[in-house]
Amino acid sequence: MKLLPSCREVRERLTDYSEGGLTPRERASVWLHLLICSACTAFYRGLRALPGVARFLLPPEQPPPAEAAQALEGALRRIQGHQHP
């Protein structure tokens, strides 16, 4: 990676940048670019906000239907019945 990468190069590496997956030189290059490029900085801020937004968009976690639990219990009983001590 060049010392001052292009916007495209930076945007391709922002996930790795935020997750600590870049070498120190790559991280410094992205950081320098973000210091001078307001468009990429805005893109990065939007990327960082996605997990918080996703929490509001996803439905709350639901327990499995009772039928699924009953089917699983029945399958386990059948498996256990075929085992020999």
PyMOL CGO cylinders between C-alpha atoms (Angstrom):
from pymol import cmd
from pymol.cgo import CYLINDER

trace = [
    CYLINDER, 0.00, 0.00, 0.00, 1.25, 3.47, -0.87, 0.3, 1, 1, 1, 1, 1, 1,
    CYLINDER, 1.25, 3.47, -0.87, 1.97, 5.93, 1.91, 0.3, 1, 1, 1, 1, 1, 1,
    CYLINDER, 1.97, 5.93, 1.91, -1.08, 7.92, 0.80, 0.3, 1, 1, 1, 1, 1, 1,
    CYLINDER, -1.08, 7.92, 0.80, -3.55, 5.49, -0.79, 0.3, 1, 1, 1, 1, 1, 1,
    CYLINDER, -3.55, 5.49, -0.79, -6.47, 6.40, -3.02, 0.3, 1, 1, 1, 1, 1, 1,
    CYLINDER, -6.47, 6.40, -3.02, -10.04, 6.65, -1.74, 0.3, 1, 1, 1, 1, 1, 1,
    CYLINDER, -10.04, 6.65, -1.74, -10.84, 3.31, -3.36, 0.3, 1, 1, 1, 1, 1, 1,
    CYLINDER, -10.84, 3.31, -3.36, -7.89, 1.62, -1.67, 0.3, 1, 1, 1, 1, 1, 1,
    CYLINDER, -7.89, 1.62, -1.67, -8.85, 3.09, 1.70, 0.3, 1, 1, 1, 1, 1, 1,
    CYLINDER, -8.85, 3.09, 1.70, -12.51, 2.10, 1.44, 0.3, 1, 1, 1, 1, 1, 1,
    CYLINDER, -12.51, 2.10, 1.44, -11.50, -1.46, 0.56, 0.3, 1, 1, 1, 1, 1, 1,
    CYLINDER, -11.50, -1.46, 0.56, -9.49, -1.64, 3.79, 0.3, 1, 1, 1, 1, 1, 1,
    CYLINDER, -9.49, -1.64, 3.79, -11.74, 0.17, 6.26, 0.3, 1, 1, 1, 1, 1, 1,
    CYLINDER, -11.74, 0.17, 6.26, -13.21, -2.99, 7.76, 0.3, 1, 1, 1, 1, 1, 1,
    CYLINDER, -13.21, -2.99, 7.76, -9.74, -4.39, 8.38, 0.3, 1, 1, 1, 1, 1, 1,
    CYLINDER, -9.74, -4.39, 8.38, -8.69, -0.98, 9.71, 0.3, 1, 1, 1, 1, 1, 1,
    CYLINDER, -8.69, -0.98, 9.71, -11.51, -0.90, 12.25, 0.3, 1, 1, 1, 1, 1, 1,
    CYLINDER, -11.51, -0.90, 12.25, -10.89, -4.54, 13.27, 0.3, 1, 1, 1, 1, 1, 1,
    CYLINDER, -10.89, -4.54, 13.27, -7.12, -4.17, 13.64, 0.3, 1, 1, 1, 1, 1, 1,
    CYLINDER, -7.12, -4.17, 13.64, -6.34, -6.38, 10.66, 0.3, 1, 1, 1, 1, 1, 1,
    CYLINDER, -6.34, -6.38, 10.66, -3.77, -4.17, 8.94, 0.3, 1, 1, 1, 1, 1, 1,
    CYLINDER, -3.77, -4.17, 8.94, -0.01, -4.01, 9.28, 0.3, 1, 1, 1, 1, 1, 1,
    CYLINDER, -0.01, -4.01, 9.28, 1.29, -0.94, 11.14, 0.3, 1, 1, 1, 1, 1, 1,
    CYLINDER, 1.29, -0.94, 11.14, 2.30, 0.66, 7.80, 0.3, 1, 1, 1, 1, 1, 1,
    CYLINDER, 2.30, 0.66, 7.80, -1.12, 0.01, 6.21, 0.3, 1, 1, 1, 1, 1, 1,
    CYLINDER, -1.12, 0.01, 6.21, -2.89, 1.31, 9.32, 0.3, 1, 1, 1, 1, 1, 1,
    CYLINDER, -2.89, 1.31, 9.32, -0.78, 4.50, 9.25, 0.3, 1, 1, 1, 1, 1, 1,
    CYLINDER, -0.78, 4.50, 9.25, -1.53, 4.98, 5.54, 0.3, 1, 1, 1, 1, 1, 1,
    CYLINDER, -1.53, 4.98, 5.54, -5.28, 4.67, 6.08, 0.3, 1, 1, 1, 1, 1, 1,
    CYLINDER, -5.28, 4.67, 6.08, -5.11, 6.95, 9.11, 0.3, 1, 1, 1, 1, 1, 1,
    CYLINDER, -5.11, 6.95, 9.11, -3.22, 9.62, 7.15, 0.3, 1, 1, 1, 1, 1, 1,
    CYLINDER, -3.22, 9.62, 7.15, -5.75, 9.43, 4.33, 0.3, 1, 1, 1, 1, 1, 1,
    CYLINDER, -5.75, 9.43, 4.33, -8.64, 9.78, 6.79, 0.3, 1, 1, 1, 1, 1, 1,
    CYLINDER, -8.64, 9.78, 6.79, -7.00, 12.90, 8.25, 0.3, 1, 1, 1, 1, 1, 1,
    CYLINDER, -7.00, 12.90, 8.25, -7.17, 14.73, 4.94, 0.3, 1, 1, 1, 1, 1, 1,
    CYLINDER, -7.17, 14.73, 4.94, -10.18, 13.18, 3.16, 0.3, 1, 1, 1, 1, 1, 1,
    CYLINDER, -10.18, 13.18, 3.16, -13.55, 14.20, 4.54, 0.3, 1, 1, 1, 1, 1, 1,
    CYLINDER, -13.55, 14.20, 4.54, -15.43, 11.88, 2.15, 0.3, 1, 1, 1, 1, 1, 1,
    CYLINDER, -15.43, 11.88, 2.15, -13.61, 8.77, 3.36, 0.3, 1, 1, 1, 1, 1, 1,
    CYLINDER, -13.61, 8.77, 3.36, -13.89, 9.92, 6.97, 0.3, 1, 1, 1, 1, 1, 1,
    CYLINDER, -13.89, 9.92, 6.97, -17.67, 10.23, 6.54, 0.3, 1, 1, 1, 1, 1, 1,
    CYLINDER, -17.67, 10.23, 6.54, -17.77, 6.79, 4.89, 0.3, 1, 1, 1, 1, 1, 1,
    CYLINDER, -17.77, 6.79, 4.89, -15.77, 5.33, 7.80, 0.3, 1, 1, 1, 1, 1, 1,
    CYLINDER, -15.77, 5.33, 7.80, -18.09, 6.91, 10.38, 0.3, 1, 1, 1, 1, 1, 1,
    CYLINDER, -18.09, 6.91, 10.38, -21.07, 5.42, 8.55, 0.3, 1, 1, 1, 1, 1, 1,
    CYLINDER, -21.07, 5.42, 8.55, -19.40, 2.02, 8.49, 0.3, 1, 1, 1, 1, 1, 1,
    CYLINDER, -19.40, 2.02, 8.49, -18.75, 2.18, 12.23, 0.3, 1, 1, 1, 1, 1, 1,
    CYLINDER, -18.75, 2.18, 12.23, -22.40, 3.10, 12.89, 0.3, 1, 1, 1, 1, 1, 1,
    CYLINDER, -22.40, 3.10, 12.89, -23.80, 0.05, 11.06, 0.3, 1, 1, 1, 1, 1, 1,
    CYLINDER, -23.80, 0.05, 11.06, -23.77, -2.40, 14.00, 0.3, 1, 1, 1, 1, 1, 1,
    CYLINDER, -23.77, -2.40, 14.00, -25.79, 0.04, 16.10, 0.3, 1, 1, 1, 1, 1, 1,
    CYLINDER, -25.79, 0.04, 16.10, -28.28, 0.59, 13.29, 0.3, 1, 1, 1, 1, 1, 1,
    CYLINDER, -28.28, 0.59, 13.29, -28.60, -3.15, 12.66, 0.3, 1, 1, 1, 1, 1, 1,
    CYLINDER, -28.60, -3.15, 12.66, -29.66, -3.69, 16.28, 0.3, 1, 1, 1, 1, 1, 1,
    CYLINDER, -29.66, -3.69, 16.28, -32.71, -1.52, 15.66, 0.3, 1, 1, 1, 1, 1, 1,
    CYLINDER, -32.71, -1.52, 15.66, -33.56, -3.13, 12.31, 0.3, 1, 1, 1, 1, 1, 1,
    CYLINDER, -33.56, -3.13, 12.31, -33.38, -6.77, 13.39, 0.3, 1, 1, 1, 1, 1, 1,
    CYLINDER, -33.38, -6.77, 13.39, -36.36, -8.27, 15.17, 0.3, 1, 1, 1, 1, 1, 1,
    CYLINDER, -36.36, -8.27, 15.17, -35.82, -9.27, 18.80, 0.3, 1, 1, 1, 1, 1, 1,
    CYLINDER, -35.82, -9.27, 18.80, -34.55, -12.79, 19.29, 0.3, 1, 1, 1, 1, 1, 1,
    CYLINDER, -34.55, -12.79, 19.29, -37.42, -15.24, 19.66, 0.3, 1, 1, 1, 1, 1, 1,
    CYLINDER, -37.42, -15.24, 19.66, -37.34, -18.66, 21.31, 0.3, 1, 1, 1, 1, 1, 1,
    CYLINDER, -37.34, -18.66, 21.31, -37.91, -21.57, 18.91, 0.3, 1, 1, 1, 1, 1, 1,
    CYLINDER, -37.91, -21.57, 18.91, -41.52, -22.73, 18.54, 0.3, 1, 1, 1, 1, 1, 1,
    CYLINDER, -41.52, -22.73, 18.54, -42.69, -25.42, 20.97, 0.3, 1, 1, 1, 1, 1, 1,
    CYLINDER, -42.69, -25.42, 20.97, -43.05, -27.87, 18.06, 0.3, 1, 1, 1, 1, 1, 1,
    CYLINDER, -43.05, -27.87, 18.06, -39.33, -27.58, 17.32, 0.3, 1, 1, 1, 1, 1, 1,
    CYLINDER, -39.33, -27.58, 17.32, -38.40, -28.34, 20.92, 0.3, 1, 1, 1, 1, 1, 1,
    CYLINDER, -38.40, -28.34, 20.92, -40.77, -31.33, 20.99, 0.3, 1, 1, 1, 1, 1, 1,
    CYLINDER, -40.77, -31.33, 20.99, -39.37, -32.67, 17.70, 0.3, 1, 1, 1, 1, 1, 1,
    CYLINDER, -39.37, -32.67, 17.70, -35.81, -32.33, 19.01, 0.3, 1, 1, 1, 1, 1, 1,
    CYLINDER, -35.81, -32.33, 19.01, -36.66, -34.09, 22.27, 0.3, 1, 1, 1, 1, 1, 1,
    CYLINDER, -36.66, -34.09, 22.27, -38.31, -36.93, 20.32, 0.3, 1, 1, 1, 1, 1, 1,
    CYLINDER, -38.31, -36.93, 20.32, -35.30, -37.29, 18.04, 0.3, 1, 1, 1, 1, 1, 1,
    CYLINDER, -35.30, -37.29, 18.04, -32.95, -37.40, 21.03, 0.3, 1, 1, 1, 1, 1, 1,
    CYLINDER, -32.95, -37.40, 21.03, -35.08, -40.09, 22.71, 0.3, 1, 1, 1, 1, 1, 1,
    CYLINDER, -35.08, -40.09, 22.71, -34.99, -42.20, 19.53, 0.3, 1, 1, 1, 1, 1, 1,
    CYLINDER, -34.99, -42.20, 19.53, -31.20, -41.81, 19.25, 0.3, 1, 1, 1, 1, 1, 1,
    CYLINDER, -31.20, -41.81, 19.25, -30.71, -42.70, 22.91, 0.3, 1, 1, 1, 1, 1, 1,
    CYLINDER, -30.71, -42.70, 22.91, -32.99, -45.73, 22.50, 0.3, 1, 1, 1, 1, 1, 1,
    CYLINDER, -32.99, -45.73, 22.50, -30.70, -47.14, 19.81, 0.3, 1, 1, 1, 1, 1, 1,
    CYLINDER, -30.70, -47.14, 19.81, -27.57, -46.89, 21.95, 0.3, 1, 1, 1, 1, 1, 1,
    CYLINDER, -27.57, -46.89, 21.95, -26.37, -49.98, 23.81, 0.3, 1, 1, 1, 1, 1, 1,
    CYLINDER, -26.37, -49.98, 23.81, -24.65, -49.63, 27.20, 0.3, 1, 1, 1, 1, 1, 1,
]
cmd.load_cgo(trace, "trace")
